[in-house]
């Protein structure tokens, strides 16, 4: 298994599992700047990678996304590009993950998520699910998660932060 970027928590967990699989996991994307210019640049970088490695098994770790913005648009176009330019490209869409990252930061900065439910998963479960599905003949796999009221997620994070201060 070859991991492109993978410097975050999910990448570290995938490397820890270290499966003996002949594929490339493309898991790099700018999540901090969701402007059209930056997201388009990420798409071009992905397309360049696909063009240079189209004969390889490329697994693109994408995300389940609930609103239409530049991040969503260019991720979707990248998925389509992979399918159109490889024979065995696989897209695995993952749910939000519980860990030090986007969901955690969102709860801390806003002190509370808006409303409704969020579908989440642990980093460990996500990595294991990716590995389990990596040899699938499917072209798209959407990993499951656990639907939880955002108030519960917020309270758990706030509880952890408050206990860290003691």
N, C-alpha and C positions, 0 to 999 in steps of 0.2 A: 504494500500500500504506500502510495506517495501522497503526502498531504501538502497542498498549496496553502501557504500561510499557516493557519491553524495555531496561532500563537495564543489564542484565548482559552477559556476554560473547556470548551467543547473539543478544540483541537488537542489539548493536553490529554483529555480523556480518551480520545480516539487513538492517540499515540500510545497511551498506557495499555490499551487493549491490544494494540499492535498485531492486527490480524495479518496472516500471510495470504493476502489477496492481491491479484494483479489488476490494480486500477489506480486512478488518480482521484482523490477527493479534492474538489475545488471549493475551498471554504475561506474565501476572503472577499470582503466587500466593505465599502465605507458606510458605516451606519451613523457616524457623527454628523455628517453634512448631507442632508437629503435634498439639496438643491438640484435642479435639472442638470446643470453643468457638471457637477461632481458625479452624479449618478450615470450620466451619459458616458463620462470618462471610465467609470467602472465597467460599464457595458462593453466599451471598445476594448478594454484590457482583457475582459473575458473572451470576446470574439477572437482577439489575437491569439490567446492561449488555445482556444478550440481549433483554430486554423493550423497552428503549429503541431497539434497533437491529435488530429482528427482520427487517426488510426488506432488510438488508445481508448480504453474504457474510461470515460470521464463521468464522475458522479458529482453533480452540482448540488451543493447543500443550499437550498433556498429557504424561504420562510412562508408560512401562512400569514397573509397580511389582510387586514380588514378594511382598509380605506385606500382609495385611489390617489396616489401621489407620485412624484418622480421616482422615488425608491421602488415602489410597486411596479410602475410602468417599465422601468429599465430591467428589473429582475425578470419580469414576465417576458420581455423581448429577448433576454439572454437565454431563458429556458427554450423559447422557440428556436433561437439560433442553434443551440446545442442539438436539438432534435433534427433540425434541417441539415446539419453539417457533420453528423456522426451517425454511424450505424448502431451504436450501442450506448449512446449517452443516456444517463439516468438522472432525473431530477428527484431529489428527496426534499420535500417541504417539511420543515420542522416547526413546532409550536414555540411560543415563548418559553424560556427556561428560567428556573429558579436558581439563582447564583448571584454573585457580585456582577452586576451588569445592567442592561437597559431597564428591565422591569423593576429591579431593586432601586436603581437611581431615580426612576420616575416616581416611585412611591416616596423616596426621601425628599426630592426637590419639591414636589407638589404636595407633599404630606398626605396625599390621598389621591387615588385614581378616581376617575369620574364616576362611573356607575356601571351596573350590569355585571356580567361574568367575563372571565378571561380563561382561555385554555392554556394550561401550562404543563410543563414536564420537568423532570430533573435532568441535569446534565448527564448523569450516569445512564439513565433510561434512554435519553436521546442518542447517546453514543452507541449504546448496545443495539438500539433499533436500527440505526444506520448500518452497523456492521451486519446485522441479521438480514437486512434487505438489499445489501450491496450487490448480490449476484442475481437479483430478480430480473426476469425477462421483461418486466413492465418498463415503461418509459417515464412514468410519474408515480411516485408514492408519497402520500400525505400521511405523516406519522401522527398517531393519536396522542392525545394528552388528557389532562384531567380538567374538567370544567369546574371552576371555583368562583364564587362571588368575590369581586374585587375587594370588598370590605375585609374579608378574611385575610387576603394576601397583604393588604395594607396594615392590618393590625399585627400580623405576624412579624412583618418587617419593622414596624415601629416598636414592637415589644423587644425584638432583638437589639435594636439601636439603643433603646432605653436601658436595657440590661448591660450593654457594653460600657455605658457611662458610669455604672456603679462600681 
